Amino acid sequence: MPDQPLDQPIIKIVLLVAIVVITLMLNASNAGARHQAIRRLMLVGFVLLAASAVLFPRLLTTVAKTLGVGRGADLLLYGLTVFFLGFVASSYRRMRQIEQQVTTLARELALREAIHDRAGHPHPPAPAVWPQADADVDVEGTSRSEPGEDRLE
């Protein structure tokens, strides 16, 4: 029997809400301590849910049946699918942001070289190894880390 749109309505609503929340999170600005705090809370929640599912598998089945899903394993698969899609979308967004930064830096470098050439200065020899960029400094040279925020290196 094919799935009807109103079969298992609770889990369908939960999954659709999760997809909307992930979409909204991806469209929100990811700068600042607030975003970092939300990500950390979600990580802690994920760890607690994963540990609960491992330690108490019957609890997962009970929750699944409450949501209208037949088995706990199916609920776990649905949840992992939603989180995976969120991870893929987040990674894509971050990659686009990095590509935009690289494009901006390349343009700035090309403009500086053009101005340098126009002034008639000879090109300095290129370094054998480019220095590594500081991850906490953006294109304008300002720090991205919040005051008092510790970096993990």
CNS distance restraints for C-alpha pairs under 8 A (distance, minus, plus):
assign (resid   3 and name CA) (resid   7 and name CA) 6.32 0.50 0.50
assign (resid   5 and name CA) (resid   9 and name CA) 7.85 0.50 0.50
assign (resid   8 and name CA) (resid  12 and name CA) 6.42 0.50 0.50
assign (resid   8 and name CA) (resid  67 and name CA) 7.21 0.50 0.50
assign (resid   8 and name CA) (resid  68 and name CA) 4.71 0.50 0.50
assign (resid   8 and name CA) (resid  69 and name CA) 6.52 0.50 0.50
assign (resid   9 and name CA) (resid  13 and name CA) 6.12 0.50 0.50
assign (resid   9 and name CA) (resid  67 and name CA) 7.95 0.50 0.50
assign (resid   9 and name CA) (resid  68 and name CA) 7.08 0.50 0.50
assign (resid  10 and name CA) (resid  14 and name CA) 6.20 0.50 0.50
assign (resid  10 and name CA) (resid  67 and name CA) 5.15 0.50 0.50
assign (resid  10 and name CA) (resid  68 and name CA) 6.19 0.50 0.50
assign (resid  11 and name CA) (resid  15 and name CA) 5.99 0.50 0.50
assign (resid  11 and name CA) (resid  67 and name CA) 5.07 0.50 0.50
assign (resid  11 and name CA) (resid  68 and name CA) 6.12 0.50 0.50
assign (resid  11 and name CA) (resid  69 and name CA) 6.88 0.50 0.50
assign (resid  12 and name CA) (resid  16 and name CA) 6.03 0.50 0.50
assign (resid  13 and name CA) (resid  17 and name CA) 6.03 0.50 0.50
assign (resid  14 and name CA) (resid  18 and name CA) 6.18 0.50 0.50
assign (resid  15 and name CA) (resid  19 and name CA) 6.22 0.50 0.50
assign (resid  15 and name CA) (resid  78 and name CA) 7.71 0.50 0.50
assign (resid  15 and name CA) (resid  79 and name CA) 7.74 0.50 0.50
assign (resid  15 and name CA) (resid  82 and name CA) 7.37 0.50 0.50
assign (resid  16 and name CA) (resid  20 and name CA) 6.24 0.50 0.50
assign (resid  17 and name CA) (resid  21 and name CA) 6.09 0.50 0.50
assign (resid  18 and name CA) (resid  22 and name CA) 6.15 0.50 0.50
assign (resid  18 and name CA) (resid  82 and name CA) 7.18 0.50 0.50
assign (resid  19 and name CA) (resid  23 and name CA) 6.15 0.50 0.50
assign (resid  19 and name CA) (resid  82 and name CA) 6.68 0.50 0.50
assign (resid  19 and name CA) (resid  86 and name CA) 7.93 0.50 0.50
assign (resid  20 and name CA) (resid  24 and name CA) 6.14 0.50 0.50
assign (resid  21 and name CA) (resid  25 and name CA) 6.08 0.50 0.50
assign (resid  22 and name CA) (resid  26 and name CA) 6.18 0.50 0.50
assign (resid  22 and name CA) (resid  86 and name CA) 5.88 0.50 0.50
assign (resid  23 and name CA) (resid  27 and name CA) 6.39 0.50 0.50
assign (resid  23 and name CA) (resid  86 and name CA) 7.82 0.50 0.50
assign (resid  24 and name CA) (resid  28 and name CA) 6.24 0.50 0.50
assign (resid  26 and name CA) (resid  30 and name CA) 8.00 0.50 0.50
assign (resid  26 and name CA) (resid  89 and name CA) 7.28 0.50 0.50
assign (resid  26 and name CA) (resid  90 and name CA) 6.33 0.50 0.50
assign (resid  26 and name CA) (resid  93 and name CA) 7.45 0.50 0.50
assign (resid  30 and name CA) (resid  35 and name CA) 5.60 0.50 0.50
assign (resid  30 and name CA) (resid  36 and name CA) 7.98 0.50 0.50
assign (resid  31 and name CA) (resid  35 and name CA) 6.54 0.50 0.50
assign (resid  32 and name CA) (resid  36 and name CA) 6.78 0.50 0.50
assign (resid  32 and name CA) (resid 145 and name CA) 7.93 0.50 0.50
assign (resid  32 and name CA) (resid 146 and name CA) 7.25 0.50 0.50
assign (resid  33 and name CA) (resid  37 and name CA) 6.06 0.50 0.50
assign (resid  33 and name CA) (resid 146 and name CA) 7.04 0.50 0.50
assign (resid  34 and name CA) (resid  38 and name CA) 6.26 0.50 0.50
assign (resid  35 and name CA) (resid  39 and name CA) 6.25 0.50 0.50
assign (resid  36 and name CA) (resid  40 and name CA) 6.23 0.50 0.50
assign (resid  37 and name CA) (resid  41 and name CA) 6.16 0.50 0.50
assign (resid  38 and name CA) (resid  42 and name CA) 6.15 0.50 0.50
assign (resid  39 and name CA) (resid  43 and name CA) 6.18 0.50 0.50
assign (resid  40 and name CA) (resid  44 and name CA) 6.23 0.50 0.50
assign (resid  41 and name CA) (resid  45 and name CA) 6.13 0.50 0.50
assign (resid  42 and name CA) (resid  46 and name CA) 6.05 0.50 0.50
assign (resid  43 and name CA) (resid  47 and name CA) 6.20 0.50 0.50
assign (resid  44 and name CA) (resid  48 and name CA) 6.22 0.50 0.50
assign (resid  45 and name CA) (resid  49 and name CA) 6.10 0.50 0.50
assign (resid  46 and name CA) (resid  50 and name CA) 5.97 0.50 0.50
assign (resid  47 and name CA) (resid  51 and name CA) 6.02 0.50 0.50
assign (resid  48 and name CA) (resid  52 and name CA) 6.07 0.50 0.50
assign (resid  49 and name CA) (resid  53 and name CA) 6.12 0.50 0.50
assign (resid  50 and name CA) (resid  54 and name CA) 6.30 0.50 0.50
assign (resid  51 and name CA) (resid  55 and name CA) 6.02 0.50 0.50
assign (resid  52 and name CA) (resid  56 and name CA) 5.52 0.50 0.50
assign (resid  52 and name CA) (resid  57 and name CA) 7.50 0.50 0.50
assign (resid  52 and name CA) (resid  59 and name CA) 7.96 0.50 0.50
assign (resid  52 and name CA) (resid  60 and name CA) 7.98 0.50 0.50
assign (resid  53 and name CA) (resid  57 and name CA) 5.10 0.50 0.50
assign (resid  53 and name CA) (resid  59 and name CA) 7.18 0.50 0.50
assign (resid  53 and name CA) (resid  60 and name CA) 5.76 0.50 0.50
assign (resid  56 and name CA) (resid  60 and name CA) 6.97 0.50 0.50
assign (resid  57 and name CA) (resid  61 and name CA) 6.53 0.50 0.50
assign (resid  57 and name CA) (resid  72 and name CA) 7.40 0.50 0.50
assign (resid  58 and name CA) (resid  62 and name CA) 6.12 0.50 0.50
assign (resid  58 and name CA) (resid  72 and name CA) 7.71 0.50 0.50
assign (resid  59 and name CA) (resid  63 and name CA) 6.14 0.50 0.50
assign (resid  60 and name CA) (resid  64 and name CA) 6.03 0.50 0.50
assign (resid  60 and name CA) (resid  72 and name CA) 4.95 0.50 0.50
assign (resid  60 and name CA) (resid  73 and name CA) 7.99 0.50 0.50
assign (resid  60 and name CA) (resid  75 and name CA) 7.87 0.50 0.50
assign (resid  61 and name CA) (resid  65 and name CA) 6.14 0.50 0.50
assign (resid  61 and name CA) (resid  70 and name CA) 7.85 0.50 0.50
assign (resid  61 and name CA) (resid  71 and name CA) 5.42 0.50 0.50
assign (resid  61 and name CA) (resid  72 and name CA) 3.91 0.50 0.50
assign (resid  61 and name CA) (resid  73 and name CA) 7.56 0.50 0.50
assign (resid  62 and name CA) (resid  66 and name CA) 6.18 0.50 0.50
assign (resid  62 and name CA) (resid  72 and name CA) 7.37 0.50 0.50
assign (resid  63 and name CA) (resid  67 and name CA) 6.26 0.50 0.50
assign (resid  63 and name CA) (resid  72 and name CA) 7.38 0.50 0.50
assign (resid  64 and name CA) (resid  68 and name CA) 6.23 0.50 0.50
assign (resid  64 and name CA) (resid  69 and name CA) 4.89 0.50 0.50
assign (resid  64 and name CA) (resid  70 and name CA) 6.53 0.50 0.50
assign (resid  64 and name CA) (resid  71 and name CA) 5.98 0.50 0.50
assign (resid  64 and name CA) (resid  72 and name CA) 5.22 0.50 0.50
assign (resid  64 and name CA) (resid  74 and name CA) 7.86 0.50 0.50
assign (resid  64 and name CA) (resid  75 and name CA) 5.72 0.50 0.50
assign (resid  65 and name CA) (resid  69 and name CA) 5.10 0.50 0.50
assign (resid  65 and name CA) (resid  70 and name CA) 5.75 0.50 0.50
assign (resid  65 and name CA) (resid  71 and name CA) 6.82 0.50 0.50
assign (resid  65 and name CA) (resid  72 and name CA) 7.76 0.50 0.50
assign (resid  69 and name CA) (resid  74 and name CA) 6.94 0.50 0.50
assign (resid  69 and name CA) (resid  75 and name CA) 6.46 0.50 0.50
assign (resid  70 and name CA) (resid  74 and name CA) 7.12 0.50 0.50
assign (resid  71 and name CA) (resid  75 and name CA) 6.63 0.50 0.50
assign (resid  72 and name CA) (resid  76 and name CA) 6.15 0.50 0.50
assign (resid  73 and name CA) (resid  77 and name CA) 6.17 0.50 0.50
assign (resid  74 and name CA) (resid  78 and name CA) 6.22 0.50 0.50
assign (resid  75 and name CA) (resid  79 and name CA) 6.16 0.50 0.50
assign (resid  76 and name CA) (resid  80 and name CA) 6.06 0.50 0.50
assign (resid  77 and name CA) (resid  81 and name CA) 6.06 0.50 0.50
assign (resid  78 and name CA) (resid  82 and name CA) 6.40 0.50 0.50
assign (resid  79 and name CA) (resid  83 and name CA) 6.29 0.50 0.50
assign (resid  80 and name CA) (resid  84 and name CA) 5.88 0.50 0.50
assign (resid  81 and name CA) (resid  85 and name CA) 6.18 0.50 0.50
assign (resid  82 and name CA) (resid  86 and name CA) 6.26 0.50 0.50
assign (resid  83 and name CA) (resid  87 and name CA) 6.13 0.50 0.50
assign (resid  84 and name CA) (resid  88 and name CA) 6.16 0.50 0.50
assign (resid  85 and name CA) (resid  89 and name CA) 6.12 0.50 0.50
assign (resid  86 and name CA) (resid  90 and name CA) 5.99 0.50 0.50
assign (resid  87 and name CA) (resid  91 and name CA) 5.99 0.50 0.50
assign (resid  88 and name CA) (resid  92 and name CA) 6.11 0.50 0.50
assign (resid  89 and name CA) (resid  93 and name CA) 6.20 0.50 0.50
assign (resid  90 and name CA) (resid  94 and name CA) 6.20 0.50 0.50
assign (resid  91 and name CA) (resid  95 and name CA) 6.08 0.50 0.50
assign (resid  92 and name CA) (resid  96 and name CA) 6.24 0.50 0.50
assign (resid  93 and name CA) (resid  97 and name CA) 6.30 0.50 0.50
assign (resid  94 and name CA) (resid  98 and name CA) 6.26 0.50 0.50
assign (resid  95 and name CA) (resid  99 and name CA) 6.12 0.50 0.50
assign (resid  96 and name CA) (resid 100 and name CA) 6.20 0.50 0.50
assign (resid  97 and name CA) (resid 101 and name CA) 6.35 0.50 0.50
assign (resid  98 and name CA) (resid 102 and name CA) 6.21 0.50 0.50
assign (resid  99 and name CA) (resid 103 and name CA) 6.16 0.50 0.50
assign (resid 100 and name CA) (resid 104 and name CA) 6.16 0.50 0.50
assign (resid 101 and name CA) (resid 105 and name CA) 6.14 0.50 0.50
assign (resid 101 and name CA) (resid 139 and name CA) 7.14 0.50 0.50
assign (resid 102 and name CA) (resid 106 and name CA) 6.04 0.50 0.50
assign (resid 103 and name CA) (resid 107 and name CA) 6.16 0.50 0.50
assign (resid 104 and name CA) (resid 108 and name CA) 6.15 0.50 0.50
assign (resid 104 and name CA) (resid 139 and name CA) 7.83 0.50 0.50
assign (resid 105 and name CA) (resid 109 and name CA) 6.07 0.50 0.50
assign (resid 105 and name CA) (resid 139 and name CA) 7.09 0.50 0.50
assign (resid 106 and name CA) (resid 110 and name CA) 6.13 0.50 0.50
assign (resid 107 and name CA) (resid 111 and name CA) 6.15 0.50 0.50
assign (resid 108 and name CA) (resid 112 and name CA) 6.16 0.50 0.50
assign (resid 109 and name CA) (resid 113 and name CA) 6.16 0.50 0.50
assign (resid 110 and name CA) (resid 114 and name CA) 6.12 0.50 0.50
assign (resid 111 and name CA) (resid 115 and name CA) 6.16 0.50 0.50
assign (resid 112 and name CA) (resid 116 and name CA) 6.00 0.50 0.50
assign (resid 113 and name CA) (resid 117 and name CA) 6.00 0.50 0.50
assign (resid 114 and name CA) (resid 118 and name CA) 6.07 0.50 0.50
assign (resid 115 and name CA) (resid 119 and name CA) 6.25 0.50 0.50
assign (resid 116 and name CA) (resid 120 and name CA) 6.73 0.50 0.50
assign (resid 116 and name CA) (resid 121 and name CA) 5.98 0.50 0.50
assign (resid 117 and name CA) (resid 121 and name CA) 5.86 0.50 0.50
assign (resid 117 and name CA) (resid 122 and name CA) 7.16 0.50 0.50
assign (resid 117 and name CA) (resid 123 and name CA) 7.66 0.50 0.50
assign (resid 136 and name CA) (resid 143 and name CA) 5.53 0.50 0.50
assign (resid 136 and name CA) (resid 144 and name CA) 5.17 0.50 0.50
assign (resid 136 and name CA) (resid 145 and name CA) 6.15 0.50 0.50
assign (resid 137 and name CA) (resid 141 and name CA) 5.34 0.50 0.50
assign (resid 137 and name CA) (resid 142 and name CA) 5.40 0.50 0.50
assign (resid 137 and name CA) (resid 143 and name CA) 4.63 0.50 0.50
assign (resid 137 and name CA) (resid 144 and name CA) 5.84 0.50 0.50
assign (resid 138 and name CA) (resid 142 and name CA) 5.74 0.50 0.50
assign (resid 138 and name CA) (resid 143 and name CA) 6.53 0.50 0.50
assign (resid 138 and name CA) (resid 144 and name CA) 6.57 0.50 0.50
assign (resid 145 and name CA) (resid 149 and name CA) 6.36 0.50 0.50
